[in-house]
Amino acid sequence: MAKPLSIPSSDTQSQPLQWRAYYEMTKPKVVALMLLTVLVGMCLALPGAVPLQPLIFGLLGIGMMAGAAAAFNHLIDRRIDGLMARTYNRPLPKGRVSITKALTFSISLAVMGFVLLYTLVNELTAWLTFASLLGYAVVYTAYLKRATPQNIVVGGLAGAMPPLLGWTSVTGEFHGNALLLVIIIFAWTPPHFWALAIHRKAEYAKVDIPMLPVTHGTEFTKTCILLYTILLAIACLLPVLVGMCGPLYLVGSTLLSCGFIYKSWELKFDDKPGLAMQVFRFSIYHLMLLFIVLLVDHYLWV
């Protein structure tokens, strides 16, 4: 008698695709934008070409540790992620990755990234990247996010570090110009996240996360977004004032800043459904284009 055909279980079918769950935990789009700022930090640190070893292993090691920080974020926030429409499909709330496997993955990725930076780049970059990981995964995600409506302002410093990490990767030392790039991202972070928080206000309130729109109201948050975009515009001019870049960056950053201020002004005084998310998306393109213009300007005037 012929042996009946066996039908693979759903677990077997999904096994080859499990790598996608781990990949999703690293927040690849966020890491990609972050690595762009790392690359710009590397390039601006030197007048000529960036040496190959710190370029490749710096980007790889920093990217791995950033991915590990994102995975820790998934792990720590798994309960609230399962209650929010934006995040309920993430691997941990859906059970696609177990807590044990997620923890093992996060630690392994962090250790490999640290060892790579420590041995093939330099010790300063390795320890700074480790501090950034702790700042995001522990200080921000595990504490500040749940403790204060200023969570994203204080915790934003960890997310603003990438250009400095790029700079130290190729020079092995601090420099004031690198800190100017950190200031730009530090000023950009609050209006970026507060726009999203306005759109998701009800969900943050549901899970008791004290985001600014929940604790102080939407109108107050809109005012803060507008004020921070003005502050960001000033911060974006700092590289010009110290001679880091030339007229191309001056024109490009001014146009981008005017666009961000306009969108924030519109959100404050002429709001309409979906505008907060438009501001959030615009902020992503703002940062990406700002650093691309900074990079092009650097090599244009070398």
Secondary structure, DSSP 8 states (H G I E B T S, - for coil): ---------HHHHHGGGHHHHHHHHT-HHHHHHHHHHHHHHHHHHSSS---HHHHHHHHHHHHHHHHHHHHHHHHHTHHHHTTSTTTTTSTTTTTSS-HHHHHHHHHHHHHHHHHHHHHHT-HHHHHHHHHHHHIIIIIIIIIIHHH-TTHHHHHHHHHT-HHHHHHHHHHSS--HHHHHHHHHHHHHHHHHHHHHHHHTHHHHHHTT---HHHHH-HHHHHHHHHHHHHHHHHHHHHHHHTTSS-HHHHHHHHHHHHHHHHHHHHHHHS--TTHHHHHHHHHHHHHHHHHHHHHHHHHH--
